[in-house]
Amino acid sequence: MSCDLLSLATPGVAGLQPYHPGKPIEELQRELGLDEIVKLASNENPLGPGKKVLDAIASYKDLSRYPDGNGFSLKNALAEKHNLEPEQITLGNGSNDVLEMTARAFVTNEHQVIYSQHSFAVYPIVTQAVGAEHVVIDAIEWGHDLSAMLNAITDRTRLIFIANPNNPTGTWVNKNELRAMIENVPEHLIVLVDEAYFEYARVEENYPDCSLWLNDFKNLIVTRTFSKAYGLAGLRVGYALSHPDIANLLNRVRQPFNNNSLALLAAETALQDESYINESVQINKSGMKQLVLALDDMGLEFIPSKGNFICVDFEQAADDIYQALLKAGVIVRPIANYGMPNYLRVSIGLESENKKFVNELGKIMSQ
């Protein structure tokens, strides 16, 4: 076959590198034959799904039918939770699905997209996929420089991504600074605030709930997910909150039936289980304290985080430490692809999982 298939792709897609998720437990088991493996790589909830969710899924029998393509019941539950109208909600196959919808709906190869250095890998992926120009703003102390973002706006800018808290660094922007920034953004420019880790960060007094600002800013999109604190990463449910006109446009590019029936049911059930969320947040708080104390004892620097993960600085290329942890049955996340080759991102696990990570890291660092 003489045809170069790569040459048939659009310029943006041809130059893309696929997203690389955290290493699965099954893959490490195949490679090393280990029995005990702890995965602290993908910011998943270590509690697993709540009992109410599992019971609801177990009782569902109508799998031969297509799911509700409009997600009526879940949208109404979300609308009640956020004191919004269902017409302001767009459901996604995970919140990254909504990030991609936003780029497809609003951005072309004539536009610019602004996002921060060291921010979520999906932002550059969706930007390049539509052929837009990347405008990457240097981070300040691993976080967003909102003033520089404002100063970078041109007539070609169409979309700004702001992760709050940011993945992978765990840094966050306070409510006064973020609101002041959005107030100064031109109305024709979309601001998307990615609040995937909202449930963990909301305990911070000055952390903003941007869903409360939607009546003030028609150009604002707020995204949330059920993959983190709600423990449903395997079912892939996220959503966007916005002005109805924006939601209307997003829904025009949303794939039909992008949420399956079990996912819709699980998300609606999880939304009502506040005790599970409270337990998840408490487990995360305790686990974060456990890791911070251990890292301090080992003399290792880290970035203070408001998510369910922490980035550890090894002051040298961290890949050897990552590989050594794999051999010890601990999966964490290397983040050289985020411009942070000396760091590993560690998700907060159960107490026993955190302890295994600390013990194995201590052995490695003492060699």
C-alpha positions as CSV (number, residue, x, y, z in Angstrom):
1,M,0.0,0.0,0.0
2,S,1.6,3.2,-1.1
3,C,-0.8,5.8,0.4
4,D,0.6,7.6,3.4
5,L,-2.5,7.5,5.7
6,L,-1.1,10.0,8.1
7,S,-1.1,12.6,5.3
8,L,-4.9,12.2,5.0
9,A,-5.4,13.5,8.5
10,T,-6.2,17.1,9.3
11,P,-3.1,19.1,10.3
12,G,-4.2,19.4,13.9
13,V,-4.8,15.7,14.3
14,A,-1.7,14.6,12.4
15,G,0.5,16.4,14.9
16,L,-1.3,15.1,18.1
17,Q,0.1,12.7,20.6
18,P,-2.6,10.5,22.3
19,Y,-3.5,11.1,25.9
20,H,-1.6,8.7,28.1
21,P,-3.7,7.5,31.2
22,G,-2.2,6.1,34.4
23,K,-0.9,2.6,34.1
24,P,-3.7,0.0,34.8
25,I,-3.2,-2.5,37.6
26,E,-3.9,-5.4,35.2
27,E,-1.0,-4.2,32.9
28,L,1.5,-4.2,35.8
29,Q,0.3,-7.6,36.9
30,R,0.9,-9.0,33.4
31,E,4.4,-7.4,33.2
32,L,5.7,-8.3,36.7
33,G,3.4,-11.0,38.0
34,L,2.8,-9.1,41.3
35,D,0.0,-10.0,43.6
36,E,-0.3,-6.9,45.7
37,I,-0.5,-3.7,43.7
38,V,-1.5,-0.2,44.9
39,K,-2.7,2.3,42.2
40,L,-2.2,5.9,43.1
41,A,-1.9,7.2,39.6
42,S,-5.3,8.4,38.3
43,N,-6.9,10.5,41.1
44,E,-9.7,8.0,41.6
45,N,-11.7,7.7,44.8
46,P,-10.2,4.9,46.8
47,L,-13.5,4.1,48.5
48,G,-15.0,2.8,45.3
49,P,-18.6,3.5,44.4
50,G,-21.1,4.0,47.2
51,K,-23.4,1.2,48.2
52,K,-26.5,3.1,47.0
53,V,-25.0,3.3,43.6
54,L,-24.1,-0.4,43.5
55,D,-27.6,-1.4,44.6
56,A,-29.2,0.9,41.9
57,I,-27.0,-0.6,39.2
58,A,-27.7,-4.2,40.3
59,S,-31.4,-3.6,40.1
60,Y,-31.4,-2.1,36.6
61,K,-32.7,-4.6,34.0
62,D,-33.5,-2.7,30.9
63,L,-30.2,-2.9,29.1
64,S,-31.7,-3.8,25.7
65,R,-33.1,-0.3,25.4
66,Y,-31.1,2.8,24.4
67,P,-30.5,5.2,27.3
68,D,-32.3,8.5,27.5
69,G,-30.4,10.6,25.0
70,N,-31.3,13.8,26.8
71,G,-30.5,12.6,30.3
72,F,-33.8,14.1,31.5
73,S,-33.8,12.7,35.0
74,L,-30.1,13.4,35.7
75,K,-30.4,16.9,34.3
76,N,-33.3,17.7,36.5
77,A,-31.5,16.4,39.6
78,L,-28.4,18.6,38.6
79,A,-30.6,21.6,38.0
80,E,-32.2,21.2,41.5
81,K,-28.8,20.8,43.1
82,H,-27.3,23.9,41.4
83,N,-30.5,26.0,41.4
84,L,-30.4,26.3,37.6
85,E,-32.7,25.2,34.7
86,P,-32.2,21.9,32.9
87,E,-31.6,23.9,29.7
88,Q,-28.3,25.1,31.3
89,I,-26.8,21.6,31.6
90,T,-24.8,19.6,29.1
91,L,-24.0,16.0,29.9
92,G,-20.6,14.5,28.9
93,N,-18.9,11.2,28.8
94,G,-16.7,12.5,31.6
95,S,-16.1,16.2,31.8
96,N,-13.3,16.0,29.3
97,D,-16.0,15.2,26.7
98,V,-17.5,18.6,27.4
99,L,-14.1,20.3,27.0
100,E,-13.9,18.8,23.5
101,M,-17.5,19.9,22.7
102,T,-16.6,23.4,23.7
103,A,-13.6,23.5,21.4
104,R,-15.7,22.1,18.5
105,A,-18.6,24.4,19.1
106,F,-16.7,27.7,19.4
107,V,-13.1,27.4,18.1
108,T,-11.7,27.2,14.6
109,N,-8.2,27.3,13.0
110,E,-8.5,31.0,12.9
111,H,-8.7,31.3,16.7
112,Q,-6.5,31.2,19.8
113,V,-7.0,29.2,23.0
114,I,-5.4,30.4,26.2
115,Y,-4.5,28.0,29.0
116,S,-1.8,27.8,31.7
117,Q,1.5,26.0,31.6
118,H,1.3,22.7,33.6
119,S,-2.4,22.4,33.2
120,F,-4.7,19.5,32.2
121,A,-3.4,17.6,29.1
122,V,-6.8,17.7,27.4
123,Y,-6.6,21.5,26.9
124,P,-3.8,21.3,24.3
125,I,-5.3,18.2,22.8
126,V,-8.6,19.7,22.0
127,T,-7.0,23.0,20.9
128,Q,-4.7,21.3,18.4
129,A,-7.5,18.9,17.2
130,V,-9.4,21.9,15.9
131,G,-6.3,23.6,14.5
132,A,-6.4,26.6,16.8
133,E,-3.3,28.4,18.0
134,H,-2.0,27.5,21.5
135,V,-1.3,30.4,23.9
136,V,0.4,28.9,26.9
137,I,0.8,31.2,29.8
138,D,3.8,30.6,32.1
139,A,2.7,29.5,35.5
140,I,3.4,31.3,38.8
141,E,4.4,29.0,41.6
142,W,2.9,26.2,39.5
143,G,-0.4,27.9,39.3
144,H,-2.4,30.2,36.9
145,D,-1.2,33.7,36.2
146,L,-4.6,35.4,35.6
147,S,-3.2,38.8,34.8
148,A,-0.9,37.4,32.1
149,M,-3.9,35.5,30.7
150,L,-5.9,38.7,30.4
151,N,-2.9,40.5,28.8
152,A,-2.6,37.7,26.3
153,I,-6.1,38.2,24.9
154,T,-6.2,39.3,21.2
155,D,-9.0,39.7,18.6
156,R,-8.4,36.0,17.7
157,T,-8.8,34.6,21.2
158,R,-12.0,32.6,21.5
159,L,-11.6,30.3,24.6
160,I,-9.8,30.4,27.9
161,F,-9.4,27.2,30.0
162,I,-8.9,27.6,33.8
163,A,-8.5,24.5,36.0
164,N,-9.5,25.2,39.6
165,P,-7.9,23.3,41.3
166,N,-5.4,22.6,38.6
167,N,-4.4,19.1,37.6
168,P,-1.6,18.0,38.0
169,T,-0.3,20.7,40.3
170,G,-3.2,21.0,42.8
171,T,-2.9,24.8,42.9
172,W,-6.0,26.9,43.0
173,V,-7.3,30.4,42.4
174,N,-9.2,32.3,45.0
175,K,-12.7,33.7,44.4
176,N,-11.8,37.4,44.3
177,E,-9.0,37.0,41.9
178,L,-10.9,34.7,39.6
179,R,-14.1,36.9,39.5
180,A,-12.0,40.0,38.8
181,M,-10.4,38.3,35.9
182,I,-13.7,37.1,34.4
183,E,-15.2,40.5,34.8
184,N,-12.4,41.8,32.5
185,V,-12.8,39.2,29.8
186,P,-14.6,40.4,26.6
187,E,-18.1,39.0,26.3
188,H,-17.4,37.3,22.9
189,L,-14.7,35.1,24.6
190,I,-15.7,31.9,26.3
191,V,-14.2,31.2,29.8
192,L,-14.3,27.6,30.9
193,V,-13.6,26.9,34.5
194,D,-12.8,23.3,35.1
195,E,-13.9,22.3,38.6
196,A,-13.3,18.5,38.4
197,Y,-12.0,18.5,42.0
198,F,-14.6,20.9,43.4
199,E,-15.8,18.6,46.2
200,Y,-12.3,18.4,47.6
201,A,-11.5,22.1,47.3
202,R,-14.8,23.6,48.5
203,V,-13.7,23.3,52.2
204,E,-11.3,26.2,51.5
205,E,-13.0,29.4,52.6
206,N,-11.9,31.5,49.6
207,Y,-12.3,28.8,47.0
208,P,-15.0,29.9,44.4
209,D,-18.1,28.0,43.4
210,C,-18.3,29.4,39.8
211,S,-21.7,27.8,39.2
212,L,-23.1,30.7,41.4
213,W,-21.8,33.2,38.8
214,L,-23.6,32.0,35.7
215,N,-26.3,34.6,35.9
216,D,-23.6,37.3,35.9
217,F,-21.5,36.0,33.0
218,K,-23.2,34.7,29.9
219,N,-19.8,33.6,28.5
220,L,-18.9,31.4,31.4
221,I,-18.9,27.6,31.4
222,V,-18.3,25.5,34.5
223,T,-17.5,21.8,34.3
224,R,-17.8,19.2,36.9
225,T,-17.4,15.4,37.0
226,F,-18.6,12.3,38.8
227,S,-15.2,10.6,38.2
228,K,-13.4,11.9,41.3
229,A,-15.2,12.4,44.6
230,Y,-18.3,10.6,43.5
231,G,-16.3,7.4,42.7
232,L,-17.7,6.8,39.2
233,A,-14.6,7.1,37.0
234,G,-15.4,3.8,35.3
235,L,-18.8,5.0,34.1
236,R,-17.6,8.3,32.7
237,V,-20.1,11.0,33.6
238,G,-19.4,14.8,33.6
239,Y,-21.4,17.9,32.9
240,A,-21.2,21.6,32.0
241,L,-23.2,24.4,33.5
242,S,-23.7,27.5,31.4
243,H,-26.1,30.0,29.8
244,P,-28.9,28.2,28.0
245,D,-27.6,29.5,24.6
246,I,-24.2,28.0,25.2
247,A,-25.7,24.7,26.4
248,N,-27.8,24.7,23.2
249,L,-24.7,24.9,21.1
250,L,-22.8,22.3,23.0
251,N,-25.7,19.9,22.7
252,R,-25.6,20.3,18.9
253,V,-22.1,18.7,18.8
254,R,-22.7,16.2,21.6
255,Q,-22.7,12.7,20.4
256,P,-26.1,10.8,20.7
257,F,-26.4,8.6,23.8
258,N,-23.0,9.7,25.1
259,N,-24.0,8.6,28.6
260,N,-25.2,5.0,29.0
261,S,-28.1,4.0,31.1
262,L,-26.1,2.7,34.0
263,A,-24.0,5.8,34.1
264,L,-27.0,8.1,34.1
265,L,-28.6,6.0,36.9
266,A,-25.4,5.9,39.0
267,A,-24.8,9.6,38.7
268,E,-28.3,10.5,39.8
269,T,-28.1,8.1,42.7
270,A,-24.6,9.3,43.7
271,L,-25.8,12.9,43.6
272,Q,-28.2,12.2,46.5
273,D,-25.7,10.4,48.7
274,E,-24.2,13.3,50.6
275,S,-22.9,11.0,53.4
276,Y,-20.7,9.2,50.8
277,I,-19.3,12.5,49.6
278,N,-18.5,13.7,53.1
279,E,-16.7,10.4,53.8
280,S,-14.8,10.7,50.6
281,V,-13.6,14.2,51.5
282,Q,-12.7,13.1,55.0
283,I,-10.7,10.2,53.7
284,N,-8.9,12.5,51.3
285,K,-8.1,15.0,54.1
286,S,-6.7,12.3,56.4
287,G,-4.7,10.8,53.5
288,M,-3.3,14.1,52.4
289,K,-2.1,14.8,56.0
290,Q,-0.6,11.3,56.1
291,L,1.4,11.8,52.9
292,V,2.5,15.4,53.8
293,L,3.9,14.3,57.2
294,A,5.7,11.4,55.6
295,L,7.2,13.5,52.8
296,D,8.3,16.1,55.3
297,D,10.0,13.3,57.3
298,M,11.9,12.2,54.2
299,G,12.9,15.8,53.4
300,L,11.0,15.8,50.1
301,E,9.5,19.0,48.7
302,F,5.9,19.0,47.2
303,I,3.3,21.3,45.8
304,P,0.5,22.1,48.3
305,S,-2.6,20.7,46.8
306,K,-6.4,21.2,47.1
307,G,-7.2,18.1,45.0
308,N,-7.0,14.4,45.8
309,F,-3.4,14.2,44.8
310,I,0.0,15.7,45.5
311,C,3.1,16.4,43.3
312,V,6.4,15.4,44.8
313,D,9.7,17.0,43.8
314,F,12.7,14.6,43.6
315,E,15.1,17.4,42.3
316,Q,16.2,15.1,39.5
317,A,14.5,13.2,36.7
318,A,11.9,11.1,38.5
319,D,11.6,8.2,36.0
320,D,14.0,5.9,37.9
321,I,12.0,6.4,41.1
322,Y,8.7,5.8,39.2
323,Q,10.1,2.5,37.7
324,A,11.4,1.4,41.1
325,L,7.9,2.0,42.6
326,L,6.3,-0.1,39.9
327,K,8.6,-3.0,40.7
328,A,7.5,-2.6,44.3
329,G,3.8,-2.7,43.3
330,V,3.0,1.0,43.6
331,I,1.7,2.8,40.5
332,V,2.0,6.6,40.6
333,R,2.0,9.1,37.7
334,P,5.1,10.5,36.0
335,I,4.3,14.0,34.7
336,A,7.3,14.8,32.4
337,N,4.7,15.4,29.7
338,Y,3.4,18.3,31.7
339,G,6.9,19.9,31.8
340,M,7.6,18.5,35.2
341,P,10.2,15.8,34.7
342,N,11.4,15.9,38.3
343,Y,8.0,15.3,39.8
344,L,5.7,12.4,40.4
345,R,2.0,12.9,41.0
346,V,0.6,10.7,43.8
347,S,-3.2,10.2,44.3
348,I,-4.5,10.0,47.8
349,G,-5.5,6.4,48.7
350,L,-6.8,4.6,51.7
351,E,-4.6,4.7,54.8
352,S,-3.1,1.3,54.0
353,E,-2.4,2.2,50.4
354,N,-0.7,5.5,51.4
355,K,1.4,3.5,53.9
356,K,2.6,1.1,51.3
357,F,3.6,4.0,49.0
358,V,5.5,5.7,51.9
359,N,7.2,2.5,53.0
360,E,8.4,1.6,49.4
361,L,9.4,5.2,48.6
362,G,11.4,5.3,51.9
363,K,13.3,2.1,50.8
364,I,14.0,3.5,47.4
365,M,15.2,6.9,48.7
366,S,17.6,5.2,51.3
367,Q,19.4,3.2,48.6
